[in-house]
Amino acid sequence: MLLQTTRCILYKIEENDFDGVNRLYTNEEVRKYLGGTVDPDIIKEHFQQIVTSPAAGTYFVARMKDTNAFIGLLSLDIHHDRISTEISYQLLPDWWGKGYARECVEAVIDFAFHDLQLTELVAETQAANLPSCRLLEKIGFQAVERFVRFDAEQILYKRKL
């Protein structure tokens, strides 16, 4: 499965994507609002789950079209409420503030609404993660709830087809 944007390609995660995913999960900046960096053994276990389990959600790796450089990981998976489909994204800091997140997130949203026939998506982010909040609001998500989870204030966003 391949999605394309102006500058990026997104494809279903593969075994050879481990190094890029490992860089995401061990990067303090990336993990600042996601509970901190992750233990290497847990990264390996989680990576194997998302690569091999059909029930693990849909995970996309984003890479530059021209250089194949690893940008980040996006997913569609079950939200904490066990009902809604959540879109999430993590990009390496080199790609922040340049429109790559918006480009890639919009491609995954389009896939969710048109290919998967979903009619609603949710996204959850820490209220303190202002760039993520701004991105979600710019692409049509509405803040619908604030609550504390993982010892931090979270905002639940929703977007309908």
C-alpha positions in Angstrom: 0.0 0.0 0.0 1.5 3.3 -1.1 0.4 6.8 -0.5 2.1 9.8 -2.1 2.2 13.5 -1.4 4.1 16.2 -3.2 7.3 15.4 -1.4 6.8 12.1 0.4 5.9 8.5 -0.1 4.1 6.6 2.7 3.9 2.8 2.7 2.9 0.1 5.2 5.7 -0.5 7.7 8.3 -3.2 6.8 11.0 -5.1 8.7 13.7 -2.9 7.2 12.2 0.2 8.8 13.4 -0.7 12.3 16.3 1.7 12.4 14.1 4.7 11.6 11.4 3.7 14.1 14.1 3.1 16.7 15.4 6.7 16.1 11.9 8.0 16.8 11.3 6.0 20.0 14.7 7.0 21.4 14.7 10.7 20.5 13.9 12.8 23.5 12.5 15.7 21.5 10.1 13.4 19.6 9.0 11.6 22.8 8.7 14.8 25.0 4.9 14.6 24.9 4.6 10.9 24.5 5.8 9.6 27.8 9.5 9.8 27.2 11.9 7.6 25.3 11.3 3.8 25.2 13.5 1.0 26.4 15.2 -0.8 23.4 13.7 -4.2 24.3 10.2 -2.7 24.3 10.9 -1.0 21.0 11.9 -4.3 19.4 8.8 -6.1 20.8 6.4 -3.3 19.7 8.0 -3.1 16.3 7.6 -6.8 15.7 3.9 -6.5 16.7 3.1 -3.7 14.3 5.0 -5.3 11.4 3.5 -8.8 11.8 0.1 -8.5 13.4 -2.8 -7.7 11.1 -4.7 -6.6 14.2 -2.1 -4.1 15.2 -3.5 -1.2 13.2 -2.2 0.4 10.0 1.2 1.9 10.3 2.8 4.0 7.6 6.4 5.0 7.2 7.0 8.4 5.6 10.1 8.9 3.5 11.3 11.6 1.1 10.5 10.9 -2.5 13.8 12.1 -3.8 16.3 10.8 -1.2 14.3 8.0 0.5 15.3 9.6 3.9 13.2 8.4 6.8 10.8 11.1 8.0 8.5 9.4 10.5 5.8 7.1 11.4 2.0 7.6 11.1 -0.8 5.2 12.2 -4.4 4.5 12.3 -5.3 2.5 15.3 -7.9 2.0 18.0 -8.1 4.8 20.4 -8.1 4.4 24.2 -11.9 4.4 24.2 -11.7 1.0 22.2 -14.3 2.4 19.7 -12.8 5.3 17.7 -10.0 5.2 15.1 -7.1 7.4 16.1 -4.6 9.0 13.8 -1.2 9.5 15.3 2.1 10.7 14.0 5.8 11.0 15.0 8.3 12.8 12.8 12.0 13.2 13.4 12.9 16.8 14.4 14.8 17.5 11.1 11.4 17.5 9.4 9.5 19.7 11.9 8.1 23.1 10.9 8.5 22.5 7.1 5.0 21.2 6.3 5.9 17.5 6.2 3.6 16.5 9.1 0.6 18.3 7.5 1.3 16.7 4.1 1.7 13.2 5.5 -1.2 13.4 8.0 -3.6 14.7 5.3 -2.6 11.7 3.0 -3.4 9.3 5.8 -6.7 11.0 6.5 -7.6 10.8 2.9 -6.8 7.1 2.9 -8.9 6.6 6.1 -12.0 8.4 4.7 -11.8 7.2 1.1 -10.1 3.8 1.1 -11.2 2.5 4.6 -14.6 4.3 4.4 -14.3 5.7 7.9 -16.5 8.7 8.7 -14.7 10.0 11.7 -11.2 10.1 13.1 -9.9 11.2 16.5 -6.5 12.4 17.6 -5.2 12.9 21.1 -2.3 15.1 22.1 -1.0 16.7 25.2 -2.3 20.3 25.6 1.3 21.4 26.1 2.2 20.1 22.6 1.2 23.4 20.9 2.6 22.5 17.4 0.6 19.3 17.3 -2.6 21.2 18.5 -2.1 23.8 15.8 -1.6 21.2 13.1 -4.7 19.3 14.0 -6.8 22.5 14.1 -5.4 23.7 10.7 -6.5 20.4 9.1 -10.0 20.5 10.4 -10.0 18.7 13.7 -12.1 20.1 16.5 -11.1 20.0 20.2 -14.0 18.1 21.9 -12.6 17.2 25.3 -9.9 17.9 27.8 -8.8 15.4 30.4 -5.8 14.0 32.3 -4.1 10.8 31.1 -0.6 9.8 31.7 -0.3 12.5 34.3 -0.7 15.3 31.8 -3.6 17.3 30.3 -4.7 15.9 27.0 -7.0 17.2 24.3 -9.1 14.9 22.3 -9.8 16.1 18.7 -12.3 14.8 16.2 -12.7 15.2 12.5 -15.7 14.0 10.5 -15.7 13.1 6.8 
